[in-house]
């Protein structure tokens, strides 16, 4: 059995539109470049589900622009 966990960071979605000013201030603390895109999360999920990741197990993949690093 292969167990994998994806930990997304702040992702630009409609939910963030309600408080865009606060979101932009928070994004300034993300080392990579600010808020992530849904496509970046989808790419990570596709990789973890692919045969290229078949020997990866027990991983916690943070897709957060380095925020928790």
PDB file of N, H, CA, C and O in Angstrom:
ATOM      1  N   UNK A   1       0.842  -1.182   0.000  1.00  0.00           N
ATOM      2  CA  UNK A   1       0.000   0.000   0.000  1.00  0.00           C
ATOM      3  C   UNK A   1       0.883   1.240   0.000  1.00  0.00           C
ATOM      4  O   UNK A   1       1.882   1.303   0.716  1.00  0.00           O
ATOM      5  N   UNK A   2       0.506   2.220  -0.808  1.00  0.00           N
ATOM      6  H   UNK A   2      -0.306   2.168  -1.390  1.00  0.00           H
ATOM      7  CA  UNK A   2       1.242   3.480  -0.881  1.00  0.00           C
ATOM      8  C   UNK A   2       0.396   4.596  -0.291  1.00  0.00           C
ATOM      9  O   UNK A   2      -0.665   4.920  -0.824  1.00  0.00           O
ATOM     10  N   UNK A   3       0.854   5.178   0.793  1.00  0.00           N
ATOM     11  H   UNK A   3       1.716   4.914   1.226  1.00  0.00           H
ATOM     12  CA  UNK A   3       0.132   6.278   1.431  1.00  0.00           C
ATOM     13  C   UNK A   3       0.896   7.567   1.156  1.00  0.00           C
ATOM     14  O   UNK A   3       2.098   7.658   1.409  1.00  0.00           O
ATOM     15  N   UNK A   4       0.191   8.547   0.644  1.00  0.00           N
ATOM     16  H   UNK A   4      -0.785   8.472   0.439  1.00  0.00           H
ATOM     17  CA  UNK A   4       0.786   9.843   0.314  1.00  0.00           C
ATOM     18  C   UNK A   4      -0.164  10.940   0.772  1.00  0.00           C
ATOM     19  O   UNK A   4      -1.385  10.797   0.705  1.00  0.00           O
ATOM     20  N   UNK A   5       0.414  12.024   1.234  1.00  0.00           N
ATOM     21  H   UNK A   5       1.406  12.140   1.288  1.00  0.00           H
ATOM     22  CA  UNK A   5      -0.405  13.147   1.704  1.00  0.00           C
ATOM     23  C   UNK A   5       0.050  14.416   1.011  1.00  0.00           C
ATOM     24  O   UNK A   5       1.247  14.689   0.920  1.00  0.00           O
ATOM     25  N   UNK A   6      -0.895  15.181   0.526  1.00  0.00           N
ATOM     26  H   UNK A   6      -1.867  14.960   0.600  1.00  0.00           H
ATOM     27  CA  UNK A   6      -0.597  16.461  -0.094  1.00  0.00           C
ATOM     28  C   UNK A   6      -1.074  17.565   0.839  1.00  0.00           C
ATOM     29  O   UNK A   6      -2.220  17.557   1.290  1.00  0.00           O
ATOM     30  N   UNK A   7      -0.194  18.506   1.121  1.00  0.00           N
ATOM     31  H   UNK A   7       0.736  18.513   0.755  1.00  0.00           H
ATOM     32  CA  UNK A   7      -0.516  19.625   2.009  1.00  0.00           C
ATOM     33  C   UNK A   7      -0.476  20.919   1.197  1.00  0.00           C
ATOM     34  O   UNK A   7       0.593  21.505   1.023  1.00  0.00           O
ATOM     35  N   UNK A   8      -1.625  21.369   0.701  1.00  0.00           N
ATOM     36  H   UNK A   8      -2.494  20.894   0.842  1.00  0.00           H
ATOM     37  CA  UNK A   8      -1.629  22.590  -0.100  1.00  0.00           C
ATOM     38  C   UNK A   8      -1.480  23.834   0.770  1.00  0.00           C
ATOM     39  O   UNK A   8      -1.918  23.872   1.920  1.00  0.00           O
ATOM     40  N   UNK A   9      -0.862  24.826   0.198  1.00  0.00           N
ATOM     41  H   UNK A   9      -0.506  24.796  -0.736  1.00  0.00           H
ATOM     42  CA  UNK A   9      -0.749  26.120   0.866  1.00  0.00           C
ATOM     43  C   UNK A   9      -1.905  27.021   0.458  1.00  0.00           C
ATOM     44  O   UNK A   9      -2.995  26.538   0.152  1.00  0.00           O
ATOM     45  N   UNK A  10      -1.671  28.315   0.454  1.00  0.00           N
ATOM     46  H   UNK A  10      -0.785  28.707   0.703  1.00  0.00           H
ATOM     47  CA  UNK A  10      -2.698  29.284   0.052  1.00  0.00           C
ATOM     48  C   UNK A  10      -2.818  29.232  -1.471  1.00  0.00           C
ATOM     49  O   UNK A  10      -1.856  29.499  -2.192  1.00  0.00           O
ATOM     50  N   UNK A  11      -4.002  28.887  -1.941  1.00  0.00           N
ATOM     51  H   UNK A  11      -4.783  28.670  -1.355  1.00  0.00           H
ATOM     52  CA  UNK A  11      -4.252  28.725  -3.367  1.00  0.00           C
ATOM     53  C   UNK A  11      -5.284  29.749  -3.814  1.00  0.00           C
ATOM     54  O   UNK A  11      -6.290  29.971  -3.139  1.00  0.00           O
ATOM     55  N   UNK A  12      -5.025  30.367  -4.958  1.00  0.00           N
ATOM     56  H   UNK A  12      -4.208  30.187  -5.506  1.00  0.00           H
ATOM     57  CA  UNK A  12      -5.904  31.399  -5.496  1.00  0.00           C
ATOM     58  C   UNK A  12      -7.198  30.770  -5.997  1.00  0.00           C
ATOM     59  O   UNK A  12      -7.237  30.170  -7.071  1.00  0.00           O
ATOM     60  N   UNK A  13      -8.235  30.916  -5.217  1.00  0.00           N
ATOM     61  H   UNK A  13      -8.203  31.404  -4.345  1.00  0.00           H
ATOM     62  CA  UNK A  13      -9.564  30.416  -5.566  1.00  0.00           C
ATOM     63  C   UNK A  13     -10.582  31.513  -5.305  1.00  0.00           C
ATOM     64  O   UNK A  13     -10.244  32.569  -4.769  1.00  0.00           O
ATOM     65  N   UNK A  14     -11.809  31.267  -5.678  1.00  0.00           N
ATOM     66  H   UNK A  14     -12.084  30.410  -6.114  1.00  0.00           H
ATOM     67  CA  UNK A  14     -12.882  32.248  -5.464  1.00  0.00           C
ATOM     68  C   UNK A  14     -13.058  32.560  -3.984  1.00  0.00           C
ATOM     69  O   UNK A  14     -13.510  33.648  -3.626  1.00  0.00           O
ATOM     70  N   UNK A  15     -12.704  31.617  -3.129  1.00  0.00           N
ATOM     71  H   UNK A  15     -12.336  30.734  -3.420  1.00  0.00           H
ATOM     72  CA  UNK A  15     -12.853  31.822  -1.693  1.00  0.00           C
ATOM     73  C   UNK A  15     -11.981  32.984  -1.190  1.00  0.00           C
ATOM     74  O   UNK A  15     -12.333  33.653  -0.219  1.00  0.00           O
ATOM     75  N   UNK A  16     -10.861  33.214  -1.847  1.00  0.00           N
ATOM     76  H   UNK A  16     -10.575  32.670  -2.636  1.00  0.00           H
ATOM     77  CA  UNK A  16      -9.965  34.290  -1.421  1.00  0.00           C
ATOM     78  C   UNK A  16     -10.439  35.671  -1.871  1.00  0.00           C
ATOM     79  O   UNK A  16      -9.998  36.683  -1.326  1.00  0.00           O
ATOM     80  N   UNK A  17     -11.322  35.722  -2.849  1.00  0.00           N
ATOM     81  H   UNK A  17     -11.680  34.900  -3.292  1.00  0.00           H
ATOM     82  CA  UNK A  17     -11.774  37.009  -3.380  1.00  0.00           C
ATOM     83  C   UNK A  17     -12.475  37.875  -2.345  1.00  0.00           C
ATOM     84  O   UNK A  17     -12.460  39.101  -2.458  1.00  0.00           O
ATOM     85  N   UNK A  18     -13.081  37.269  -1.350  1.00  0.00           N
ATOM     86  H   UNK A  18     -13.094  36.274  -1.257  1.00  0.00           H
ATOM     87  CA  UNK A  18     -13.821  38.023  -0.338  1.00  0.00           C
ATOM     88  C   UNK A  18     -12.919  38.928   0.490  1.00  0.00           C
ATOM     89  O   UNK A  18     -13.365  39.960   0.991  1.00  0.00           O
ATOM     90  N   UNK A  19     -11.659  38.548   0.634  1.00  0.00           N
ATOM     91  H   UNK A  19     -11.297  37.710   0.226  1.00  0.00           H
ATOM     92  CA  UNK A  19     -10.730  39.323   1.462  1.00  0.00           C
ATOM     93  C   UNK A  19      -9.385  39.444   0.748  1.00  0.00           C
ATOM     94  O   UNK A  19      -8.352  39.036   1.279  1.00  0.00           O
ATOM     95  N   UNK A  20      -9.407  40.001  -0.446  1.00  0.00           N
ATOM     96  H   UNK A  20     -10.246  40.333  -0.877  1.00  0.00           H
ATOM     97  CA  UNK A  20      -8.209  40.067  -1.299  1.00  0.00           C
ATOM     98  C   UNK A  20      -7.088  40.873  -0.642  1.00  0.00           C
ATOM     99  O   UNK A  20      -5.921  40.506  -0.781  1.00  0.00           O
ATOM    100  N   UNK A  21      -7.401  41.941   0.058  1.00  0.00           N
ATOM    101  H   UNK A  21      -8.349  42.238   0.170  1.00  0.00           H
ATOM    102  CA  UNK A  21      -6.358  42.766   0.684  1.00  0.00           C
ATOM    103  C   UNK A  21      -5.590  41.957   1.734  1.00  0.00           C
ATOM    104  O   UNK A  21      -4.359  41.974   1.754  1.00  0.00           O
ATOM    105  N   UNK A  22      -6.306  41.261   2.590  1.00  0.00           N
ATOM    106  H   UNK A  22      -7.306  41.247   2.573  1.00  0.00           H
ATOM    107  CA  UNK A  22      -5.669  40.439   3.620  1.00  0.00           C
ATOM    108  C   UNK A  22      -4.870  39.312   2.974  1.00  0.00           C
ATOM    109  O   UNK A  22      -3.778  38.982   3.436  1.00  0.00           O
ATOM    110  N   UNK A  23      -5.399  38.727   1.923  1.00  0.00           N
ATOM    111  H   UNK A  23      -6.287  38.994   1.548  1.00  0.00           H
ATOM    112  CA  UNK A  23      -4.721  37.636   1.220  1.00  0.00           C
ATOM    113  C   UNK A  23      -3.390  38.108   0.649  1.00  0.00           C
ATOM    114  O   UNK A  23      -2.388  37.398   0.740  1.00  0.00           O
ATOM    115  N   UNK A  24      -3.375  39.291   0.065  1.00  0.00           N
ATOM    116  H   UNK A  24      -4.189  39.868  -0.009  1.00  0.00           H
ATOM    117  CA  UNK A  24      -2.133  39.823  -0.518  1.00  0.00           C
ATOM    118  C   UNK A  24      -1.078  40.092   0.561  1.00  0.00           C
ATOM    119  O   UNK A  24       0.113  39.890   0.323  1.00  0.00           O
ATOM    120  N   UNK A  25      -1.498  40.537   1.724  1.00  0.00           N
ATOM    121  H   UNK A  25      -2.465  40.701   1.918  1.00  0.00           H
ATOM    122  CA  UNK A  25      -0.554  40.739   2.827  1.00  0.00           C
ATOM    123  C   UNK A  25       0.035  39.397   3.278  1.00  0.00           C
ATOM    124  O   UNK A  25       1.236  39.294   3.528  1.00  0.00           O
ATOM    125  N   UNK A  26      -0.796  38.400   3.377  1.00  0.00           N
ATOM    126  H   UNK A  26      -1.772  38.484   3.174  1.00  0.00           H
ATOM    127  CA  UNK A  26      -0.350  37.066   3.756  1.00  0.00           C
ATOM    128  C   UNK A  26       0.602  36.504   2.697  1.00  0.00           C
ATOM    129  O   UNK A  26       1.601  35.867   3.033  1.00  0.00           O
ATOM    130  N   UNK A  27       0.297  36.736   1.438  1.00  0.00           N
ATOM    131  H   UNK A  27      -0.514  37.253   1.165  1.00  0.00           H
ATOM    132  CA  UNK A  27       1.104  36.213   0.334  1.00  0.00           C
ATOM    133  C   UNK A  27       2.525  36.770   0.350  1.00  0.00           C
ATOM    134  O   UNK A  27       3.446  36.128  -0.155  1.00  0.00           O
ATOM    135  N   UNK A  28       2.709  37.934   0.915  1.00  0.00           N
ATOM    136  H   UNK A  28       1.961  38.456   1.325  1.00  0.00           H
ATOM    137  CA  UNK A  28       4.049  38.530   0.976  1.00  0.00           C
ATOM    138  C   UNK A  28       5.004  37.690   1.815  1.00  0.00           C
ATOM    139  O   UNK A  28       6.220  37.807   1.664  1.00  0.00           O
ATOM    140  N   UNK A  29       4.475  36.848   2.694  1.00  0.00           N
ATOM    141  H   UNK A  29       3.487  36.753   2.816  1.00  0.00           H
ATOM    142  CA  UNK A  29       5.303  35.988   3.540  1.00  0.00           C
ATOM    143  C   UNK A  29       5.621  34.638   2.904  1.00  0.00           C
ATOM    144  O   UNK A  29       6.309  33.825   3.520  1.00  0.00           O
ATOM    145  N   UNK A  30       5.145  34.381   1.705  1.00  0.00           N
ATOM    146  H   UNK A  30       4.586  35.042   1.205  1.00  0.00           H
ATOM    147  CA  UNK A  30       5.393  33.109   1.030  1.00  0.00           C
ATOM    148  C   UNK A  30       6.642  33.265   0.169  1.00  0.00           C
ATOM    149  O   UNK A  30       6.644  34.063  -0.768  1.00  0.00           O
ATOM    150  N   UNK A  31       7.710  32.515   0.470  1.00  0.00           N
ATOM    151  H   UNK A  31       7.709  31.867   1.232  1.00  0.00           H
ATOM    152  CA  UNK A  31       8.995  32.694  -0.203  1.00  0.00           C
ATOM    153  C   UNK A  31       8.968  32.514  -1.724  1.00  0.00           C
ATOM    154  O   UNK A  31       9.684  33.227  -2.427  1.00  0.00           O
ATOM    155  N   UNK A  32       8.180  31.601  -2.243  1.00  0.00           N
ATOM    156  H   UNK A  32       7.598  31.021  -1.672  1.00  0.00           H
ATOM    157  CA  UNK A  32       8.245  31.280  -3.670  1.00  0.00           C
ATOM    158  C   UNK A  32       7.817  32.428  -4.569  1.00  0.00           C
ATOM    159  O   UNK A  32       8.473  32.692  -5.577  1.00  0.00           O
ATOM    160  N   UNK A  33       6.746  33.107  -4.233  1.00  0.00           N
ATOM    161  H   UNK A  33       6.214  32.892  -3.414  1.00  0.00           H
ATOM    162  CA  UNK A  33       6.272  34.216  -5.057  1.00  0.00           C
ATOM    163  C   UNK A  33       4.871  34.646  -4.735  1.00  0.00           C
ATOM    164  O   UNK A  33       4.279  35.443  -5.463  1.00  0.00           O
ATOM    165  N   UNK A  34       4.337  34.137  -3.664  1.00  0.00           N
ATOM    166  H   UNK A  34       4.819  33.490  -3.072  1.00  0.00           H
ATOM    167  CA  UNK A  34       2.981  34.516  -3.315  1.00  0.00           C
ATOM    168  C   UNK A  34       2.022  33.352  -3.415  1.00  0.00           C
ATOM    169  O   UNK A  34       2.393  32.204  -3.166  1.00  0.00           O
ATOM    170  N   UNK A  35       0.809  33.646  -3.773  1.00  0.00           N
ATOM    171  H   UNK A  35       0.508  34.578  -3.974  1.00  0.00           H
ATOM    172  CA  UNK A  35      -0.281  32.677  -3.777  1.00  0.00           C
ATOM    173  C   UNK A  35      -0.110  31.670  -4.917  1.00  0.00           C
ATOM    174  O   UNK A  35       0.283  32.023  -6.029  1.00  0.00           O
ATOM    175  N   UNK A  36      -0.418  30.400  -4.607  1.00  0.00           N
ATOM    176  H   UNK A  36      -0.738  30.113  -3.704  1.00  0.00           H
ATOM    177  CA  UNK A  36      -0.320  29.345  -5.605  1.00  0.00           C
ATOM    178  C   UNK A  36      -1.560  29.275  -6.476  1.00  0.00           C
ATOM    179  O   UNK A  36      -2.576  29.917  -6.209  1.00  0.00           O
ATOM    180  N   UNK A  37      -1.444  28.471  -7.530  1.00  0.00           N
ATOM    181  H   UNK A  37      -0.618  27.950  -7.746  1.00  0.00           H
ATOM    182  CA  UNK A  37      -2.559  28.267  -8.463  1.00  0.00           C
ATOM    183  C   UNK A  37      -3.093  26.845  -8.313  1.00  0.00           C
ATOM    184  O   UNK A  37      -2.350  25.932  -7.952  1.00  0.00           O
ATOM    185  N   UNK A  38      -4.372  26.663  -8.588  1.00  0.00           N
ATOM    186  H   UNK A  38      -4.976  27.405  -8.882  1.00  0.00           H
ATOM    187  CA  UNK A  38      -4.991  25.339  -8.503  1.00  0.00           C
ATOM    188  C   UNK A  38      -4.273  24.341  -9.412  1.00  0.00           C
ATOM    189  O   UNK A  38      -4.171  23.160  -9.079  1.00  0.00           O
ATOM    190  N   UNK A  39      -3.783  24.805 -10.543  1.00  0.00           N
ATOM    191  H   UNK A  39      -3.866  25.764 -10.814  1.00  0.00           H
ATOM    192  CA  UNK A  39      -3.073  23.927 -11.476  1.00  0.00           C
ATOM    193  C   UNK A  39      -1.819  23.336 -10.841  1.00  0.00           C
ATOM    194  O   UNK A  39      -1.424  22.218 -11.173  1.00  0.00           O
ATOM    195  N   UNK A  40      -1.193  24.074  -9.936  1.00  0.00           N
ATOM    196  H   UNK A  40      -1.514  24.982  -9.667  1.00  0.00           H
ATOM    197  CA  UNK A  40       0.010  23.574  -9.268  1.00  0.00           C
ATOM    198  C   UNK A  40      -0.330  22.428  -8.313  1.00  0.00           C
ATOM    199  O   UNK A  40       0.438  21.476  -8.179  1.00  0.00           O
ATOM    200  N   UNK A  41      -1.467  22.525  -7.662  1.00  0.00           N
ATOM    201  H   UNK A  41      -2.091  23.298  -7.770  1.00  0.00           H
ATOM    202  CA  UNK A  41      -1.931  21.438  -6.792  1.00  0.00           C
ATOM    203  C   UNK A  41      -2.295  20.234  -7.641  1.00  0.00           C
ATOM    204  O   UNK A  41      -1.934  19.104  -7.311  1.00  0.00           O
ATOM    205  N   UNK A  42      -3.008  20.471  -8.735  1.00  0.00           N
ATOM    206  H   UNK A  42      -3.301  21.389  -9.003  1.00  0.00           H
ATOM    207  CA  UNK A  42      -3.410  19.381  -9.624  1.00  0.00           C
ATOM    208  C   UNK A  42      -2.194  18.651 -10.184  1.00  0.00           C
ATOM    209  O   UNK A  42      -2.214  17.425 -10.294  1.00  0.00           O
ATOM    210  N   UNK A  43      -1.149  19.369 -10.537  1.00  0.00           N
ATOM    211  H   UNK A  43      -1.132  20.365 -10.448  1.00  0.00           H
ATOM    212  CA  UNK A  43       0.063  18.734 -11.056  1.00  0.00           C
ATOM    213  C   UNK A  43       0.712  17.838 -10.013  1.00  0.00           C
ATOM    214  O   UNK A  43       1.179  16.744 -10.334  1.00  0.00           O
ATOM    215  N   UNK A  44       0.743  18.292  -8.776  1.00  0.00           N
ATOM    216  H   UNK A  44       0.364  19.180  -8.516  1.00  0.00           H
ATOM    217  CA  UNK A  44       1.322  17.487  -7.700  1.00  0.00           C
ATOM    218  C   UNK A  44       0.496  16.231  -7.454  1.00  0.00           C
ATOM    219  O   UNK A  44       1.056  15.158  -7.231  1.00  0.00           O
ATOM    220  N   UNK A  45      -0.822  16.349  -7.493  1.00  0.00           N
ATOM    221  H   UNK A  45      -1.277  17.221  -7.675  1.00  0.00           H
ATOM    222  CA  UNK A  45      -1.699  15.192  -7.316  1.00  0.00           C
ATOM    223  C   UNK A  45      -1.486  14.193  -8.450  1.00  0.00           C
ATOM    224  O   UNK A  45      -1.374  12.990  -8.210  1.00  0.00           O
ATOM    225  N   UNK A  46      -1.429  14.686  -9.676  1.00  0.00           N
ATOM    226  H   UNK A  46      -1.520  15.663  -9.871  1.00  0.00           H
ATOM    227  CA  UNK A  46      -1.215  13.798 -10.821  1.00  0.00           C
ATOM    228  C   UNK A  46       0.108  13.060 -10.703  1.00  0.00           C
ATOM    229  O   UNK A  46       0.185  11.872 -11.017  1.00  0.00           O
ATOM    230  N   UNK A  47       1.146  13.746 -10.256  1.00  0.00           N
ATOM    231  H   UNK A  47       1.084  14.711 -10.001  1.00  0.00           H
ATOM    232  CA  UNK A  47       2.435  13.085 -10.063  1.00  0.00           C
ATOM    233  C   UNK A  47       2.337  11.984  -9.011  1.00  0.00           C
ATOM    234  O   UNK A  47       2.789  10.863  -9.242  1.00  0.00           O
ATOM    235  N   UNK A  48       1.751  12.299  -7.861  1.00  0.00           N
ATOM    236  H   UNK A  48       1.384  13.210  -7.673  1.00  0.00           H
ATOM    237  CA  UNK A  48       1.658  11.314  -6.792  1.00  0.00           C
ATOM    238  C   UNK A  48       0.833  10.093  -7.192  1.00  0.00           C
ATOM    239  O   UNK A  48       1.057   8.999  -6.673  1.00  0.00           O
ATOM    240  N   UNK A  49      -0.108  10.267  -8.098  1.00  0.00           N
ATOM    241  H   UNK A  49      -0.290  11.155  -8.520  1.00  0.00           H
ATOM    242  CA  UNK A  49      -0.933   9.156  -8.557  1.00  0.00           C
ATOM    243  C   UNK A  49      -0.326   8.399  -9.739  1.00  0.00           C
ATOM    244  O   UNK A  49      -0.818   7.337 -10.119  1.00  0.00           O
ATOM    245  N   UNK A  50       0.735   8.945 -10.315  1.00  0.00           N
ATOM    246  H   UNK A  50       1.135   9.808 -10.006  1.00  0.00           H
ATOM    247  CA  UNK A  50       1.321   8.354 -11.514  1.00  0.00           C
ATOM    248  C   UNK A  50       2.261   7.199 -11.193  1.00  0.00           C
ATOM    249  O   UNK A  50       2.649   6.992 -10.043  1.00  0.00           O
ATOM    250  N   UNK A  51       2.613   6.461 -12.224  1.00  0.00           N
ATOM    251  H   UNK A  51       2.297   6.629 -13.158  1.00  0.00           H
ATOM    252  CA  UNK A  51       3.590   5.380 -12.085  1.00  0.00           C
ATOM    253  C   UNK A  51       4.978   5.927 -11.751  1.00  0.00           C
ATOM    254  O   UNK A  51       5.805   5.208 -11.191  1.00  0.00           O
ATOM    255  N   UNK A  52       5.238   7.173 -12.082  1.00  0.00           N
ATOM    256  H   UNK A  52       4.566   7.758 -12.537  1.00  0.00           H
ATOM    257  CA  UNK A  52       6.535   7.791 -11.749  1.00  0.00           C
ATOM    258  C   UNK A  52       6.726   7.883 -10.240  1.00  0.00           C
ATOM    259  O   UNK A  52       7.857   7.973  -9.763  1.00  0.00           O
ATOM    260  N   UNK A  53       5.641   7.861  -9.494  1.00  0.00           N
ATOM    261  H   UNK A  53       4.722   7.788  -9.881  1.00  0.00           H
ATOM    262  CA  UNK A  53       5.709   7.931  -8.034  1.00  0.00           C
ATOM    263  C   UNK A  53       5.394   6.578  -7.396  1.00  0.00           C
ATOM    264  O   UNK A  53       5.044   6.512  -6.217  1.00  0.00           O
ATOM    265  N   UNK A  54       5.516   5.510  -8.165  1.00  0.00           N
ATOM    266  H   UNK A  54       5.800   5.564  -9.123  1.00  0.00           H
ATOM    267  CA  UNK A  54       5.113   4.193  -7.674  1.00  0.00           C
ATOM    268  C   UNK A  54       5.974   3.688  -6.520  1.00  0.00           C
ATOM    269  O   UNK A  54       5.527   2.829  -5.760  1.00  0.00           O
ATOM    270  N   UNK A  55       7.185   4.192  -6.370  1.00  0.00           N
ATOM    271  H   UNK A  55       7.548   4.890  -6.988  1.00  0.00           H
ATOM    272  CA  UNK A  55       8.068   3.733  -5.290  1.00  0.00           C
ATOM    273  C   UNK A  55       8.121   4.734  -4.137  1.00  0.00           C
ATOM    274  O   UNK A  55       8.937   4.597  -3.225  1.00  0.00           O
ATOM    275  N   UNK A  56       7.265   5.717  -4.181  1.00  0.00           N
ATOM    276  H   UNK A  56       6.601   5.828  -4.922  1.00  0.00           H
ATOM    277  CA  UNK A  56       7.183   6.723  -3.123  1.00  0.00           C
ATOM    278  C   UNK A  56       6.065   6.313  -2.172  1.00  0.00           C
ATOM    279  O   UNK A  56       4.935   6.068  -2.596  1.00  0.00           O
ATOM    280  N   UNK A  57       6.388   6.242  -0.890  1.00  0.00           N
ATOM    281  H   UNK A  57       7.305   6.441  -0.545  1.00  0.00           H
ATOM    282  CA  UNK A  57       5.389   5.866   0.107  1.00  0.00           C
ATOM    283  C   UNK A  57       5.637   6.646   1.396  1.00  0.00           C
ATOM    284  O   UNK A  57       6.776   6.971   1.730  1.00  0.00           O
ATOM    285  N   UNK A  58       4.570   6.934   2.101  1.00  0.00           N
ATOM    286  H   UNK A  58       3.645   6.670   1.829  1.00  0.00           H
ATOM    287  CA  UNK A  58       4.687   7.605   3.391  1.00  0.00           C
ATOM    288  C   UNK A  58       5.219   9.022   3.303  1.00  0.00           C
ATOM    289  O   UNK A  58       5.934   9.475   4.197  1.00  0.00           O
ATOM    290  N   UNK A  59       4.882   9.715   2.246  1.00  0.00           N
ATOM    291  H   UNK A  59       4.302   9.346   1.520  1.00  0.00           H
ATOM    292  CA  UNK A  59       5.401  11.065   2.050  1.00  0.00           C
ATOM    293  C   UNK A  59       4.321  12.103   2.360  1.00  0.00           C
ATOM    294  O   UNK A  59       3.134  11.882   2.120  1.00  0.00           O
ATOM    295  N   UNK A  60       4.758  13.219   2.891  1.00  0.00           N
ATOM    296  H   UNK A  60       5.723  13.398   3.087  1.00  0.00           H
ATOM    297  CA  UNK A  60       3.908  14.392   3.113  1.00  0.00           C
ATOM    298  C   UNK A  60       4.455  15.473   2.188  1.00  0.00           C
ATOM    299  O   UNK A  60       5.504  16.050   2.474  1.00  0.00           O
ATOM    300  N   UNK A  61       3.777  15.753   1.108  1.00  0.00           N
ATOM    301  H   UNK A  61       2.925  15.284   0.876  1.00  0.00           H
ATOM    302  CA  UNK A  61       4.239  16.713   0.109  1.00  0.00           C
ATOM    303  C   UNK A  61       3.566  18.057   0.337  1.00  0.00           C
ATOM    304  O   UNK A  61       2.365  18.206   0.112  1.00  0.00           O
ATOM    305  N   UNK A  62       4.337  19.024   0.778  1.00  0.00           N
ATOM    306  H   UNK A  62       5.313  18.903   0.960  1.00  0.00           H
ATOM    307  CA  UNK A  62       3.826  20.384   0.984  1.00  0.00           C
ATOM    308  C   UNK A  62       3.963  21.152  -0.321  1.00  0.00           C
ATOM    309  O   UNK A  62       5.070  21.346  -0.822  1.00  0.00           O
ATOM    310  N   UNK A  63       2.844  21.585  -0.864  1.00  0.00           N
ATOM    311  H   UNK A  63       1.944  21.427  -0.457  1.00  0.00           H
ATOM    312  CA  UNK A  63       2.817  22.413  -2.070  1.00  0.00           C
ATOM    313  C   UNK A  63       2.352  23.778  -1.592  1.00  0.00           C
ATOM    314  O   UNK A  63       1.192  24.157  -1.753  1.00  0.00           O
ATOM    315  N   UNK A  64       3.300  24.509  -0.994  1.00  0.00           N
ATOM    316  H   UNK A  64       4.243  24.201  -0.863  1.00  0.00           H
ATOM    317  CA  UNK A  64       2.939  25.754  -0.312  1.00  0.00           C
ATOM    318  C   UNK A  64       3.896  26.909  -0.591  1.00  0.00           C
ATOM    319  O   UNK A  64       3.893  27.907   0.130  1.00  0.00           O
ATOM    320  N   UNK A  65       4.698  26.780  -1.615  1.00  0.00           N
ATOM    321  H   UNK A  65       4.700  25.970  -2.200  1.00  0.00           H
ATOM    322  CA  UNK A  65       5.619  27.857  -1.956  1.00  0.00           C
ATOM    323  C   UNK A  65       6.719  28.090  -0.950  1.00  0.00           C
ATOM    324  O   UNK A  65       7.338  29.154  -0.941  1.00  0.00           O
ATOM    325  N   UNK A  66       6.972  27.110  -0.103  1.00  0.00           N
ATOM    326  H   UNK A  66       6.469  26.245  -0.110  1.00  0.00           H
ATOM    327  CA  UNK A  66       8.022  27.238   0.898  1.00  0.00           C
ATOM    328  C   UNK A  66       7.580  27.890   2.190  1.00  0.00           C
ATOM    329  O   UNK A  66       8.413  28.207   3.039  1.00  0.00           O
ATOM    330  N   UNK A  67       6.289  28.096   2.352  1.00  0.00           N
ATOM    331  H   UNK A  67       5.613  27.839   1.662  1.00  0.00           H
ATOM    332  CA  UNK A  67       5.789  28.791   3.533  1.00  0.00           C
ATOM    333  C   UNK A  67       6.140  28.077   4.839  1.00  0.00           C
ATOM    334  O   UNK A  67       6.520  28.725   5.815  1.00  0.00           O
ATOM    335  N   UNK A  68       6.018  26.765   4.863  1.00  0.00           N
ATOM    336  H   UNK A  68       5.710  26.239   4.070  1.00  0.00           H
ATOM    337  CA  UNK A  68       6.290  26.015   6.101  1.00  0.00           C
ATOM    338  C   UNK A  68       7.737  25.556   6.215  1.00  0.00           C
ATOM    339  O   UNK A  68       8.113  24.952   7.219  1.00  0.00           O
ATOM    340  N   UNK A  69       8.535  25.827   5.225  1.00  0.00           N
ATOM    341  H   UNK A  69       8.229  26.317   4.409  1.00  0.00           H
ATOM    342  CA  UNK A  69       9.934  25.363   5.239  1.00  0.00           C
ATOM    343  C   UNK A  69      10.764  26.094   6.260  1.00  0.00           C
ATOM    344  O   UNK A  69      11.956  25.821   6.395  1.00  0.00           O
TER     345      UNK A  69
END
